[in-house]
């Protein structure tokens, strides 16, 4: 991601230099406008480009993600939120056997809804609810896009005791 942002920033900087350059033909020579304002404006544009590129990556977790257990989770938009479901379990045939709700206990892991988070990022994190099939409980949690291909999933008990796992993007 850093390379992509660097390329975007460099391209925008070059475009800025060309756009704010004043070309004066003085006896057939090209003279560029060289003042401190040009360089200040260039620096501001670079900073804004970097921040906007970072913000775009930080707020869209849609795609297919690989967990540390090798399960695949598909995150997509669902109304005002993002939802994540198990699109490929770590092992075929797994069932949700720890859910305390008798109607949900024993359902297949394939297609199981694991998370629902808000689209509105708070400090670069998407808050919401996460389901842990290992203990059958819902937790407050967040999704944070660390870069274009790495998603940090954090679940908390009482917002103090938190665990996280990093997922890797495998598709979009």
OpenMM code with the backbone's topology and positions (N, CA, C; nanometers):
from openmm import Vec3, app, unit

residues = "UNK UNK UNK UNK UNK UNK UNK UNK UNK UNK UNK UNK UNK UNK UNK UNK UNK UNK UNK UNK UNK UNK UNK UNK UNK UNK UNK UNK UNK UNK UNK UNK UNK UNK UNK UNK UNK UNK UNK UNK UNK UNK UNK UNK UNK UNK UNK UNK UNK UNK UNK UNK UNK UNK UNK UNK UNK UNK UNK UNK UNK UNK UNK UNK UNK UNK UNK UNK UNK UNK UNK UNK UNK UNK UNK UNK UNK UNK UNK UNK UNK UNK UNK UNK UNK UNK UNK UNK UNK UNK UNK UNK UNK UNK UNK UNK UNK UNK UNK UNK UNK UNK UNK UNK UNK UNK UNK UNK UNK UNK UNK UNK UNK UNK UNK UNK UNK UNK UNK UNK UNK UNK UNK UNK UNK UNK UNK UNK UNK UNK UNK UNK UNK UNK UNK UNK UNK UNK UNK UNK UNK UNK UNK UNK UNK UNK UNK UNK UNK UNK UNK UNK UNK UNK UNK UNK UNK UNK UNK UNK UNK UNK UNK UNK UNK UNK UNK UNK UNK UNK UNK UNK".split()
positions = [
    Vec3(0.0815, -0.1172, 0.0000),
    Vec3(0.0000, 0.0000, 0.0000),
    Vec3(0.0863, 0.1240, 0.0000),
    Vec3(0.1973, 0.1238, 0.0748),
    Vec3(0.2857, 0.2384, 0.0810),
    Vec3(0.3392, 0.2760, -0.0556),
    Vec3(0.3706, 0.1746, -0.1363),
    Vec3(0.4205, 0.2001, -0.2712),
    Vec3(0.3113, 0.2637, -0.3559),
    Vec3(0.1869, 0.2140, -0.3412),
    Vec3(0.0760, 0.2706, -0.4171),
    Vec3(0.0534, 0.4159, -0.3789),
    Vec3(0.0538, 0.4453, -0.2499),
    Vec3(0.0336, 0.5830, -0.2052),
    Vec3(0.1490, 0.6694, -0.2524),
    Vec3(0.2715, 0.6172, -0.2439),
    Vec3(0.3873, 0.6925, -0.2908),
    Vec3(0.3759, 0.7272, -0.4379),
    Vec3(0.3295, 0.6321, -0.5184),
    Vec3(0.3136, 0.6579, -0.6620),
    Vec3(0.2062, 0.7624, -0.6876),
    Vec3(0.0968, 0.7541, -0.6121),
    Vec3(-0.0097, 0.8534, -0.6262),
    Vec3(0.0412, 0.9911, -0.5883),
    Vec3(0.1119, 0.9983, -0.4753),
    Vec3(0.1640, 1.1264, -0.4280),
    Vec3(0.2621, 1.1842, -0.5290),
    Vec3(0.3530, 1.1029, -0.5814),
    Vec3(0.4513, 1.1513, -0.6773),
    Vec3(0.3824, 1.2023, -0.8036),
    Vec3(0.2855, 1.1263, -0.8518),
    Vec3(0.2148, 1.1654, -0.9736),
    Vec3(0.1413, 1.2976, -0.9527),
    Vec3(0.0748, 1.3116, -0.8370),
    Vec3(0.0040, 1.4360, -0.8082),
    Vec3(0.1010, 1.5526, -0.7931),
    Vec3(0.2178, 1.5268, -0.7344),
    Vec3(0.3167, 1.6324, -0.7168),
    Vec3(0.3666, 1.6808, -0.8530),
    Vec3(0.3945, 1.5877, -0.9416),
    Vec3(0.4405, 1.6254, -1.0757),
    Vec3(0.3322, 1.7042, -1.1474),
    Vec3(0.2071, 1.6575, -1.1362),
    Vec3(0.0973, 1.7300, -1.2002),
    Vec3(0.0835, 1.8704, -1.1427),
    Vec3(0.1022, 1.8824, -1.0104),
    Vec3(0.0946, 2.0134, -0.9470),
    Vec3(0.2045, 2.1049, -0.9986),
    Vec3(0.3248, 2.0517, -1.0070),
    Vec3(0.4367, 2.1334, -1.0537),
    Vec3(0.4100, 2.1851, -1.1952),
    Vec3(0.3525, 2.1002, -1.2784),
    Vec3(0.3217, 2.1429, -1.4145),
    Vec3(0.2065, 2.2420, -1.4163),
    Vec3(0.1089, 2.2218, -1.3280),
    Vec3(-0.0089, 2.3073, -1.3285),
    Vec3(0.0205, 2.4475, -1.2768),
    Vec3(0.1076, 2.4584, -1.1759),
    Vec3(0.1312, 2.5908, -1.1191),
    Vec3(0.2557, 2.6575, -1.1755),
    Vec3(0.3191, 2.5915, -1.2673),
    Vec3(0.4351, 2.6519, -1.3308),
    Vec3(0.3885, 2.7560, -1.4327),
    Vec3(0.4510, 2.8679, -1.4288),
    Vec3(0.4201, 2.9714, -1.5268),
    Vec3(0.5300, 2.9667, -1.6310),
    Vec3(0.4886, 2.9437, -1.7526),
    Vec3(0.5860, 2.9357, -1.8603),
    Vec3(0.5888, 3.0707, -1.9301),
    Vec3(0.7080, 3.1282, -1.9354),
    Vec3(0.7252, 3.2576, -1.9999),
    Vec3(0.8260, 3.2386, -2.1115),
    Vec3(0.7847, 3.2705, -2.2276),
    Vec3(0.8793, 3.2583, -2.3379),
    Vec3(0.9559, 3.3896, -2.3483),
    Vec3(1.0803, 3.3834, -2.3106),
    Vec3(1.1687, 3.4992, -2.3138),
    Vec3(1.2843, 3.4631, -2.4045),
    Vec3(1.2776, 3.5065, -2.5243),
    Vec3(1.3796, 3.4769, -2.6249),
    Vec3(1.3928, 3.3264, -2.6479),
    Vec3(1.2751, 3.2581, -2.6487),
    Vec3(1.2754, 3.1157, -2.6793),
    Vec3(1.3096, 3.0264, -2.5619),
    Vec3(1.3332, 3.0831, -2.4419),
    Vec3(1.3676, 3.0034, -2.3236),
    Vec3(1.2443, 2.9871, -2.2354),
    Vec3(1.2342, 2.8740, -2.1707),
    Vec3(1.1242, 2.8501, -2.0784),
    Vec3(1.1718, 2.8843, -1.9377),
    Vec3(1.0963, 2.9711, -1.8701),
    Vec3(1.1309, 3.0119, -1.7338),
    Vec3(1.0162, 2.9683, -1.6434),
    Vec3(1.0467, 2.8903, -1.5408),
    Vec3(0.9450, 2.8428, -1.4489),
    Vec3(0.9346, 2.9367, -1.3298),
    Vec3(0.8138, 2.9459, -1.2777),
    Vec3(0.7860, 3.0291, -1.1626),
    Vec3(0.8501, 2.9667, -1.0390),
    Vec3(0.9463, 3.0320, -0.9800),
    Vec3(1.0192, 2.9764, -0.8661),
    Vec3(1.0033, 3.0683, -0.7456),
    Vec3(0.9010, 3.0416, -0.6686),
    Vec3(0.8769, 3.1193, -0.5471),
    Vec3(0.8454, 3.0239, -0.4336),
    Vec3(0.8577, 3.0690, -0.3106),
    Vec3(0.8247, 2.9830, -0.1970),
    Vec3(0.6786, 2.9362, -0.1990),
    Vec3(0.5875, 3.0192, -0.2541),
    Vec3(0.4471, 2.9805, -0.2585),
    Vec3(0.4275, 2.8517, -0.3378),
    Vec3(0.5038, 2.8353, -0.4446),
    Vec3(0.4927, 2.7150, -0.5280),
    Vec3(0.5261, 2.5909, -0.4459),
    Vec3(0.6311, 2.5981, -0.3678),
    Vec3(0.6734, 2.4817, -0.2907),
    Vec3(0.5807, 2.4571, -0.1715),
    Vec3(0.5283, 2.5625, -0.1110),
    Vec3(0.4327, 2.5468, -0.0014),
    Vec3(0.3052, 2.4824, -0.0540),
    Vec3(0.2557, 2.5304, -0.1663),
    Vec3(0.1365, 2.4738, -0.2268),
    Vec3(0.1585, 2.3268, -0.2644),
    Vec3(0.2757, 2.2949, -0.3161),
    Vec3(0.3089, 2.1567, -0.3508),
    Vec3(0.3089, 2.0667, -0.2283),
    Vec3(0.3666, 2.1141, -0.1188),
    Vec3(0.3712, 2.0373, 0.0058),
    Vec3(0.2308, 2.0133, 0.0600),
    Vec3(0.1468, 2.1156, 0.0566),
    Vec3(0.0092, 2.1016, 0.1043),
    Vec3(-0.0656, 1.9994, 0.0199),
    Vec3(-0.0479, 2.0036, -0.1111),
    Vec3(-0.1161, 1.9081, -0.1983),
    Vec3(-0.0691, 1.7651, -0.1712),
    Vec3(0.0591, 1.7472, -0.1493),
    Vec3(0.1115, 1.6137, -0.1183),
    Vec3(0.0479, 1.5614, 0.0099),
    Vec3(0.0401, 1.6453, 0.1117),
    Vec3(-0.0176, 1.6032, 0.2397),
    Vec3(-0.1655, 1.5669, 0.2222),
    Vec3(-0.2411, 1.6486, 0.1488),
    Vec3(-0.3826, 1.6205, 0.1276),
    Vec3(-0.4034, 1.4926, 0.0463),
    Vec3(-0.3204, 1.4711, -0.0535),
    Vec3(-0.3306, 1.3497, -0.1350),
    Vec3(-0.3038, 1.2265, -0.0501),
    Vec3(-0.2006, 1.2314, 0.0328),
    Vec3(-0.1667, 1.1181, 0.1188),
    Vec3(-0.2809, 1.0897, 0.2160),
    Vec3(-0.3343, 1.1948, 0.2784),
    Vec3(-0.4415, 1.1753, 0.3753),
    Vec3(-0.5678, 1.1215, 0.3096),
    Vec3(-0.6015, 1.1712, 0.1914),
    Vec3(-0.7229, 1.1217, 0.1250),
    Vec3(-0.7042, 0.9776, 0.0794),
    Vec3(-0.5870, 0.9406, 0.0327),
    Vec3(-0.5614, 0.8022, -0.0086),
    Vec3(-0.5666, 0.7099, 0.1128),
    Vec3(-0.5117, 0.7532, 0.2251),
    Vec3(-0.5151, 0.6721, 0.3468),
    Vec3(-0.6571, 0.6553, 0.3965),
    Vec3(-0.7362, 0.7632, 0.3910),
    Vec3(-0.8743, 0.7560, 0.4377),
    Vec3(-0.9562, 0.6601, 0.3525),
    Vec3(-0.9324, 0.6572, 0.2232),
    Vec3(-1.0069, 0.5675, 0.1355),
    Vec3(-0.9786, 0.4221, 0.1712),
    Vec3(-0.8541, 0.3878, 0.2004),
    Vec3(-0.8207, 0.2514, 0.2384),
    Vec3(-0.8777, 0.2177, 0.3753),
    Vec3(-0.8812, 0.3148, 0.4656),
    Vec3(-0.9189, 0.2896, 0.6036),
    Vec3(-1.0667, 0.2632, 0.6218),
    Vec3(-1.1506, 0.2951, 0.5243),
    Vec3(-1.2930, 0.2867, 0.5485),
    Vec3(-1.3665, 0.1820, 0.4653),
    Vec3(-1.3008, 0.1060, 0.3844),
    Vec3(-1.3725, 0.0093, 0.3010),
    Vec3(-1.3142, -0.1313, 0.3162),
    Vec3(-1.3718, -0.2102, 0.4067),
    Vec3(-1.3191, -0.3456, 0.4288),
    Vec3(-1.3826, -0.4512, 0.3384),
    Vec3(-1.4596, -0.4110, 0.2387),
    Vec3(-1.5276, -0.5105, 0.1567),
    Vec3(-1.4275, -0.5987, 0.0825),
    Vec3(-1.4629, -0.7248, 0.0708),
    Vec3(-1.3777, -0.8197, 0.0013),
    Vec3(-1.3777, -0.9539, 0.0720),
    Vec3(-1.2884, -1.0407, 0.0296),
    Vec3(-1.2744, -1.1734, 0.0891),
    Vec3(-1.1442, -1.1752, 0.1685),
    Vec3(-1.1524, -1.2207, 0.2927),
    Vec3(-1.0397, -1.2183, 0.3853),
    Vec3(-1.0091, -1.3580, 0.4369),
    Vec3(-0.8809, -1.3867, 0.4545),
    Vec3(-0.8340, -1.5149, 0.5069),
    Vec3(-0.7965, -1.4974, 0.6535),
    Vec3(-0.8570, -1.5772, 0.7412),
    Vec3(-0.8274, -1.5693, 0.8841),
    Vec3(-0.7020, -1.6504, 0.9158),
    Vec3(-0.6549, -1.6403, 1.0405),
    Vec3(-0.5352, -1.7171, 1.0772),
    Vec3(-0.5620, -1.8671, 1.0768),
    Vec3(-0.6892, -1.9066, 1.0910),
    Vec3(-0.7265, -2.0483, 1.0868),
    Vec3(-0.7565, -2.0977, 0.9457),
    Vec3(-0.7338, -2.0103, 0.8456),
    Vec3(-0.7523, -2.0418, 0.7032),
    Vec3(-0.8985, -2.0489, 0.6611),
    Vec3(-0.9874, -1.9864, 0.7372),
    Vec3(-1.1259, -1.9706, 0.6936),
    Vec3(-1.1325, -1.8457, 0.6058),
    Vec3(-1.2320, -1.8406, 0.5172),
    Vec3(-1.2502, -1.7229, 0.4323),
    Vec3(-1.3774, -1.6505, 0.4755),
    Vec3(-1.3639, -1.5206, 0.4964),
    Vec3(-1.4749, -1.4370, 0.5398),
    Vec3(-1.5012, -1.3336, 0.4308),
    Vec3(-1.6255, -1.3235, 0.3881),
    Vec3(-1.6636, -1.2245, 0.2878),
    Vec3(-1.7324, -1.1085, 0.3587),
    Vec3(-1.6766, -0.9888, 0.3404),
    Vec3(-1.7356, -0.8677, 0.3979),
    Vec3(-1.7955, -0.7866, 0.2847),
    Vec3(-1.9208, -0.7474, 0.3041),
    Vec3(-1.9901, -0.6686, 0.2018),
    Vec3(-2.0786, -0.5654, 0.2705),
    Vec3(-2.1262, -0.4714, 0.1898),
    Vec3(-2.2185, -0.3715, 0.2409),
    Vec3(-2.3542, -0.4364, 0.2616),
    Vec3(-2.4177, -0.4017, 0.3727),
    Vec3(-2.5551, -0.4466, 0.3967),
    Vec3(-2.6282, -0.3309, 0.4637),
    Vec3(-2.6959, -0.2517, 0.3822),
    Vec3(-2.7652, -0.1338, 0.4328),
    Vec3(-2.6668, -0.0275, 0.4778),
    Vec3(-2.6826, 0.0161, 0.6005),
    Vec3(-2.5970, 0.1217, 0.6566),
    Vec3(-2.4705, 0.0637, 0.7206),
    Vec3(-2.4510, -0.0661, 0.7133),
    Vec3(-2.3388, -0.1318, 0.7796),
    Vec3(-2.2592, -0.2185, 0.6824),
    Vec3(-2.1513, -0.2759, 0.7352),
    Vec3(-2.0787, -0.3825, 0.6668),
    Vec3(-2.1084, -0.5112, 0.7421),
    Vec3(-2.1291, -0.6196, 0.6686),
    Vec3(-2.1548, -0.7499, 0.7291),
    Vec3(-2.0509, -0.8496, 0.6797),
    Vec3(-2.0160, -0.9418, 0.7652),
    Vec3(-1.9208, -1.0453, 0.7274),
    Vec3(-1.9788, -1.1828, 0.7524),
    Vec3(-1.9667, -1.2707, 0.6530),
    Vec3(-2.0139, -1.4081, 0.6674),
    Vec3(-1.9009, -1.5041, 0.6324),
    Vec3(-1.9112, -1.6246, 0.6835),
    Vec3(-1.8130, -1.7286, 0.6522),
    Vec3(-1.8453, -1.7811, 0.5120),
    Vec3(-1.7541, -1.7548, 0.4180),
    Vec3(-1.7758, -1.8028, 0.2815),
    Vec3(-1.7040, -1.9353, 0.2559),
    Vec3(-1.6080, -1.9683, 0.3423),
    Vec3(-1.5408, -2.0990, 0.3344),
    Vec3(-1.4876, -2.1300, 0.4746),
    Vec3(-1.5427, -2.2294, 0.5401),
    Vec3(-1.4943, -2.2625, 0.6742),
    Vec3(-1.3526, -2.3200, 0.6716),
    Vec3(-1.2867, -2.3163, 0.7857),
    Vec3(-1.1512, -2.3703, 0.7962),
    Vec3(-1.1503, -2.5193, 0.7633),
    Vec3(-1.2556, -2.5878, 0.8030),
    Vec3(-1.2718, -2.7309, 0.7715),
    Vec3(-1.4153, -2.7522, 0.7244),
    Vec3(-1.4352, -2.8316, 0.6214),
    Vec3(-1.5719, -2.8568, 0.5733),
    Vec3(-1.6571, -2.9257, 0.6799),
    Vec3(-1.7846, -2.8901, 0.6827),
    Vec3(-1.8784, -2.9578, 0.7722),
    Vec3(-1.8821, -2.9048, 0.9145),
    Vec3(-1.8062, -2.8007, 0.9469),
    Vec3(-1.8088, -2.7471, 1.0834),
    Vec3(-1.9455, -2.6893, 1.1160),
    Vec3(-1.9833, -2.7014, 1.2446),
    Vec3(-2.1121, -2.6496, 1.2901),
    Vec3(-2.0921, -2.5598, 1.4117),
    Vec3(-2.1867, -2.4697, 1.4296),
    Vec3(-2.1854, -2.3748, 1.5413),
    Vec3(-2.2447, -2.4456, 1.6640),
    Vec3(-2.1617, -2.5174, 1.7368),
    Vec3(-2.2113, -2.6017, 1.8467),
    Vec3(-2.2053, -2.5353, 1.9840),
    Vec3(-2.1482, -2.4167, 1.9945),
    Vec3(-2.1350, -2.3515, 2.1242),
    Vec3(-2.2389, -2.2407, 2.1469),
    Vec3(-2.3245, -2.2172, 2.0500),
    Vec3(-2.4233, -2.1108, 2.0636),
    Vec3(-2.5257, -2.1484, 2.1709),
    Vec3(-2.5479, -2.0596, 2.2700),
    Vec3(-2.6425, -2.0926, 2.3771),
    Vec3(-2.7894, -2.0914, 2.3325),
    Vec3(-2.8195, -2.0301, 2.2202),
    Vec3(-2.9563, -2.0265, 2.1681),
    Vec3(-2.9860, -2.1606, 2.1002),
    Vec3(-3.0834, -2.2375, 2.1520),
    Vec3(-3.1124, -2.3706, 2.0949),
    Vec3(-3.1503, -2.3663, 1.9470),
    Vec3(-3.2123, -2.2561, 1.9011),
    Vec3(-3.2507, -2.2462, 1.7608),
    Vec3(-3.1301, -2.2250, 1.6700),
    Vec3(-3.0231, -2.1649, 1.7233),
    Vec3(-2.9035, -2.1377, 1.6427),
    Vec3(-2.7952, -2.2432, 1.6618),
    Vec3(-2.8012, -2.3150, 1.7702),
    Vec3(-2.7006, -2.4166, 1.7994),
    Vec3(-2.7078, -2.5277, 1.6948),
    Vec3(-2.5924, -2.5623, 1.6398),
    Vec3(-2.5834, -2.6701, 1.5425),
    Vec3(-2.5933, -2.6247, 1.3979),
    Vec3(-2.6132, -2.4948, 1.3738),
    Vec3(-2.6209, -2.4466, 1.2347),
    Vec3(-2.4835, -2.4577, 1.1692),
    Vec3(-2.4804, -2.4719, 1.0374),
    Vec3(-2.3513, -2.4834, 0.9679),
    Vec3(-2.2691, -2.3545, 0.9796),
    Vec3(-2.1390, -2.3686, 0.9860),
    Vec3(-2.0494, -2.2523, 0.9889),
    Vec3(-2.0501, -2.1825, 0.8527),
    Vec3(-2.0637, -2.2570, 0.7451),
    Vec3(-2.0709, -2.1977, 0.6112),
    Vec3(-2.1933, -2.1065, 0.6040),
    Vec3(-2.1711, -1.9793, 0.5731),
    Vec3(-2.2791, -1.8818, 0.5652),
    Vec3(-2.3116, -1.8151, 0.6976),
    Vec3(-2.2410, -1.8521, 0.8032),
    Vec3(-2.2651, -1.7969, 0.9363),
    Vec3(-2.2293, -1.6485, 0.9411),
    Vec3(-2.3215, -1.5623, 0.9877),
    Vec3(-2.2867, -1.4205, 1.0028),
    Vec3(-2.1920, -1.4021, 1.1217),
    Vec3(-2.0742, -1.3448, 1.0950),
    Vec3(-1.9729, -1.3271, 1.2001),
    Vec3(-1.9639, -1.1855, 1.2535),
    Vec3(-1.9945, -1.0882, 1.1690),
    Vec3(-1.9753, -0.9511, 1.2144),
    Vec3(-2.0708, -0.8561, 1.1467),
    Vec3(-2.0996, -0.7488, 1.2170),
    Vec3(-2.1744, -0.6369, 1.1614),
    Vec3(-2.1166, -0.5110, 1.2241),
    Vec3(-2.0593, -0.4263, 1.1385),
    Vec3(-1.9967, -0.3033, 1.1862),
    Vec3(-2.0534, -0.1834, 1.1111),
    Vec3(-2.0449, -0.0673, 1.1742),
    Vec3(-2.0936, 0.0563, 1.1134),
    Vec3(-2.0001, 0.1002, 1.0023),
    Vec3(-2.0553, 0.1716, 0.9050),
    Vec3(-1.9732, 0.2257, 0.7969),
    Vec3(-1.8967, 0.3501, 0.8413),
    Vec3(-1.9466, 0.4178, 0.9431),
    Vec3(-1.8820, 0.5404, 0.9888),
    Vec3(-1.7626, 0.5075, 1.0764),
    Vec3(-1.6433, 0.5404, 1.0282),
    Vec3(-1.5208, 0.5124, 1.1025),
    Vec3(-1.5057, 0.6102, 1.2187),
    Vec3(-1.4617, 0.5592, 1.3304),
    Vec3(-1.4302, 0.6403, 1.4468),
    Vec3(-1.2825, 0.6193, 1.4764),
    Vec3(-1.2031, 0.7226, 1.4512),
    Vec3(-1.0578, 0.7159, 1.4692),
    Vec3(-0.9967, 0.6061, 1.3822),
    Vec3(-1.0499, 0.5904, 1.2599),
    Vec3(-0.9968, 0.4919, 1.1664),
    Vec3(-1.0450, 0.3505, 1.1906),
    Vec3(-1.1376, 0.3324, 1.2856),
    Vec3(-1.1879, 0.1992, 1.3176),
    Vec3(-1.3383, 0.1948, 1.2958),
    Vec3(-1.3860, 0.0812, 1.2503),
    Vec3(-1.5286, 0.0609, 1.2269),
    Vec3(-1.5855, -0.0184, 1.3447),
    Vec3(-1.6669, 0.0445, 1.4305),
    Vec3(-1.7195, -0.0245, 1.5489),
    Vec3(-1.8408, -0.1113, 1.5161),
    Vec3(-1.8593, -0.2162, 1.5951),
    Vec3(-1.9756, -0.3018, 1.5748),
    Vec3(-1.9740, -0.4233, 1.6642),
    Vec3(-2.0421, -0.5277, 1.6195),
    Vec3(-2.0554, -0.6526, 1.6944),
    Vec3(-1.9880, -0.7660, 1.6182),
    Vec3(-1.9184, -0.8516, 1.6934),
    Vec3(-1.8491, -0.9664, 1.6361),
    Vec3(-1.8984, -1.0935, 1.7051),
    Vec3(-1.9212, -1.1982, 1.6286),
    Vec3(-1.9618, -1.3265, 1.6852),
    Vec3(-1.8432, -1.4212, 1.6842),
    Vec3(-1.8192, -1.4863, 1.7972),
    Vec3(-1.7105, -1.5833, 1.8075),
    Vec3(-1.7711, -1.7240, 1.8163),
    Vec3(-1.7640, -1.8026, 1.7085),
    Vec3(-1.8231, -1.9375, 1.7130),
    Vec3(-1.7487, -2.0333, 1.8059),
    Vec3(-1.6290, -1.9970, 1.8497),
    Vec3(-1.5554, -2.0850, 1.9405),
    Vec3(-1.6173, -2.0881, 2.0800),
    Vec3(-1.6863, -1.9776, 2.1191),
    Vec3(-1.7538, -1.9784, 2.2487),
    Vec3(-1.9016, -1.9419, 2.2385),
    Vec3(-1.9503, -1.9121, 2.1165),
    Vec3(-2.0917, -1.8828, 2.0958),
    Vec3(-2.1372, -1.7486, 2.1491),
    Vec3(-2.0460, -1.6520, 2.1631),
    Vec3(-2.0820, -1.5224, 2.2213),
    Vec3(-2.0570, -1.4080, 2.1247),
    Vec3(-2.1342, -1.3001, 2.1466),
    Vec3(-2.1161, -1.1753, 2.0715),
    Vec3(-2.0272, -1.0824, 2.1540),
    Vec3(-1.9426, -1.0067, 2.0835),
    Vec3(-1.8526, -0.9131, 2.1493),
    Vec3(-1.8572, -0.7776, 2.0793),
    Vec3(-1.8342, -0.6725, 2.1560),
    Vec3(-1.8102, -0.5423, 2.0946),
    Vec3(-1.6760, -0.5508, 2.0258),
    Vec3(-1.6650, -0.4892, 1.9107),
    Vec3(-1.5383, -0.4981, 1.8399),
    Vec3(-1.5227, -0.3906, 1.7357),
    Vec3(-1.4099, -0.3961, 1.6684),
    Vec3(-1.3799, -0.3008, 1.5622),
    Vec3(-1.3081, -0.3715, 1.4484),
    Vec3(-1.3203, -0.3133, 1.3308),
    Vec3(-1.2391, -0.3514, 1.2155),
    Vec3(-1.1521, -0.2322, 1.1837),
    Vec3(-1.0260, -0.2584, 1.1568),
    Vec3(-0.9336, -0.1506, 1.1205),
    Vec3(-0.8481, -0.1980, 1.0037),
    Vec3(-0.8574, -0.1272, 0.8937),
    Vec3(-0.7779, -0.1609, 0.7767),
    Vec3(-0.6370, -0.1063, 0.7983),
    Vec3(-0.5409, -0.1969, 0.8201),
    Vec3(-0.4021, -0.1555, 0.8453),
    Vec3(-0.3345, -0.1133, 0.7155),
    Vec3(-0.3667, -0.1808, 0.6069),
    Vec3(-0.3252, -0.1410, 0.4719),
    Vec3(-0.4250, -0.2055, 0.3763),
    Vec3(-0.4019, -0.1948, 0.2482),
    Vec3(-0.5003, -0.2441, 0.1506),
    Vec3(-0.5251, -0.3946, 0.1631),
    Vec3(-0.4301, -0.4699, 0.2180),
    Vec3(-0.4425, -0.6150, 0.2237),
    Vec3(-0.4384, -0.6738, 0.3641),
    Vec3(-0.4518, -0.5900, 0.4669),
    Vec3(-0.4458, -0.6401, 0.6044),
    Vec3(-0.5554, -0.5738, 0.6874),
    Vec3(-0.6409, -0.6566, 0.7473),
    Vec3(-0.7522, -0.6090, 0.8285),
    Vec3(-0.7336, -0.6579, 0.9717),
    Vec3(-0.7354, -0.5658, 1.0665),
    Vec3(-0.7252, -0.6033, 1.2079),
    Vec3(-0.8666, -0.6122, 1.2646),
    Vec3(-0.9014, -0.7302, 1.3162),
    Vec3(-1.0314, -0.7557, 1.3779),
    Vec3(-1.0065, -0.7646, 1.5282),
    Vec3(-1.0737, -0.6754, 1.6031),
    Vec3(-1.0510, -0.6690, 1.7484),
    Vec3(-1.1839, -0.6875, 1.8198),
    Vec3(-1.1871, -0.7821, 1.9133),
    Vec3(-1.3046, -0.8061, 1.9960),
    Vec3(-1.2707, -0.7785, 2.1411),
    Vec3(-1.3665, -0.7198, 2.2134),
    Vec3(-1.3395, -0.6780, 2.3516),
    Vec3(-1.4501, -0.7233, 2.4470),
    Vec3(-1.4092, -0.7508, 2.5701),
    Vec3(-1.5008, -0.7755, 2.6798),
    Vec3(-1.4912, -0.6525, 2.7688),
    Vec3(-1.6037, -0.5877, 2.7918),
    Vec3(-1.6095, -0.4663, 2.8736),
    Vec3(-1.5191, -0.3548, 2.8214),
    Vec3(-1.4872, -0.3584, 2.6944),
    Vec3(-1.4025, -0.2583, 2.6273),
    Vec3(-1.2637, -0.2428, 2.6898),
    Vec3(-1.2264, -0.3364, 2.7748),
    Vec3(-1.0960, -0.3298, 2.8403),
    Vec3(-1.0088, -0.4477, 2.7997),
    Vec3(-1.0644, -0.5651, 2.8059),
    Vec3(-0.9898, -0.6859, 2.7712),
    Vec3(-1.0170, -0.7175, 2.6242),
    Vec3(-0.9160, -0.6953, 2.5418),
    Vec3(-0.9342, -0.7099, 2.3975),
    Vec3(-0.8335, -0.8079, 2.3387),
    Vec3(-0.8773, -0.8781, 2.2368),
    Vec3(-0.7907, -0.9636, 2.1569),
    Vec3(-0.8098, -0.9236, 2.0116),
    Vec3(-0.7036, -0.9385, 1.9334),
    Vec3(-0.7182, -0.9069, 1.7915),
    Vec3(-0.6546, -1.0155, 1.7065),
    Vec3(-0.6976, -1.0165, 1.5822),
    Vec3(-0.6442, -1.1088, 1.4829),
    Vec3(-0.6354, -1.0325, 1.3517),
    Vec3(-0.5273, -1.0521, 1.2794),
    Vec3(-0.5100, -0.9859, 1.1498),
    Vec3(-0.5498, -1.0816, 1.0386),
    Vec3(-0.6360, -1.0323, 0.9497),
    Vec3(-0.6798, -1.1095, 0.8339),
    Vec3(-0.6116, -1.0541, 0.7102),
    Vec3(-0.5917, -1.1398, 0.6107),
    Vec3(-0.5245, -1.1022, 0.4878),
    Vec3(-0.6251, -1.1061, 0.3723),
    Vec3(-0.6247, -1.0016, 0.2905),
    Vec3(-0.7175, -0.9959, 0.1762),
    Vec3(-0.6761, -1.0975, 0.0705),
    Vec3(-0.7745, -1.1748, 0.0218),
    Vec3(-0.7449, -1.2703, -0.0851),
    Vec3(-0.8313, -1.2437, -0.2083),
    Vec3(-0.9265, -1.1537, -0.1975),
    Vec3(-1.0119, -1.1216, -0.3103),
    Vec3(-1.0888, -0.9947, -0.2815),
    Vec3(-1.1643, -0.9483, -0.3806),
    Vec3(-1.2395, -0.8244, -0.3565),
    Vec3(-1.3869, -0.8386, -0.3756),
] * unit.nanometer
topology = app.Topology()
chain = topology.addChain("A")
for resn in residues:
    res = topology.addResidue(resn, chain)
    for name in ("N", "CA", "C"):
        topology.addAtom(name, app.Element.getBySymbol(name[0]), res)
